[in-house]
Amino acid sequence: INNGTWKLVEPPLGTKPIGCMWVFMNKYKVGGSLEKHKSSLLEKGFASKEGVDYLETLSSKEKWVTI
């Protein structure tokens, strides 16, 4: 919000925002040592309704560097 990337708005009447969750993973090198920590912000798509929350099927995933 501080960077002007998006604007926080109220949802339309009669709708609820779709929830999201953080998924954290570790990525390992071939030798078994830790390479890096990874995280993804995923929406809970099972709660969405076609035509209300989305118009086409997609699988979105946000990376921490994007946010």
C-alpha positions in Angstrom: 0.0 0.0 0.0 2.8 2.4 0.9 4.4 1.8 -2.6 1.2 2.5 -4.4 1.1 -1.0 -5.9 -2.5 -1.7 -4.9 -5.4 0.0 -3.2 -7.3 -1.6 -0.4 -11.1 -1.6 -1.1 -14.2 -3.0 0.4 -15.6 -6.1 -1.2 -18.9 -5.8 -3.2 -22.1 -6.3 -1.1 -23.1 -9.9 -0.6 -19.6 -11.3 -1.2 -16.8 -12.4 1.1 -13.1 -12.1 0.4 -11.3 -15.3 -0.6 -8.9 -16.4 2.1 -5.3 -17.1 1.5 -2.5 -19.0 3.3 1.3 -18.9 3.3 3.1 -22.1 2.3 6.8 -22.4 3.5 9.2 -24.8 1.9 12.9 -25.6 2.0 14.9 -26.3 -1.2 17.8 -28.6 -0.9 21.0 -29.1 -3.0 21.8 -32.5 -4.6 24.1 -33.2 -1.6 21.3 -32.7 0.9 22.4 -29.3 2.3 19.9 -26.5 2.5 20.0 -24.2 -0.6 17.3 -21.7 0.4 14.0 -21.1 2.1 10.9 -20.6 -0.1 7.5 -19.2 0.6 4.3 -18.7 -1.5 1.1 -16.9 -0.8 -1.8 -19.1 -2.2 -5.5 -18.3 -2.4 -8.0 -20.8 -1.1 -9.7 -21.3 -4.5 -12.1 -23.9 -3.2 -14.1 -21.1 -1.6 -14.6 -19.1 -4.8 -17.6 -19.2 -7.1 -17.4 -19.0 -10.9 -18.8 -15.7 -12.3 -18.5 -14.0 -8.9 -14.9 -14.4 -7.8 -13.4 -15.3 -11.1 -14.3 -15.4 -14.8 -11.6 -17.9 -16.0 -9.7 -20.7 -14.4 -6.1 -19.9 -13.3 -3.7 -21.0 -10.6 -2.2 -17.9 -9.1 0.8 -17.9 -6.8 2.5 -14.9 -5.3 6.2 -14.9 -4.3 7.4 -13.0 -1.4 9.7 -10.8 -3.6 6.5 -9.8 -5.5 4.8 -8.6 -2.4 
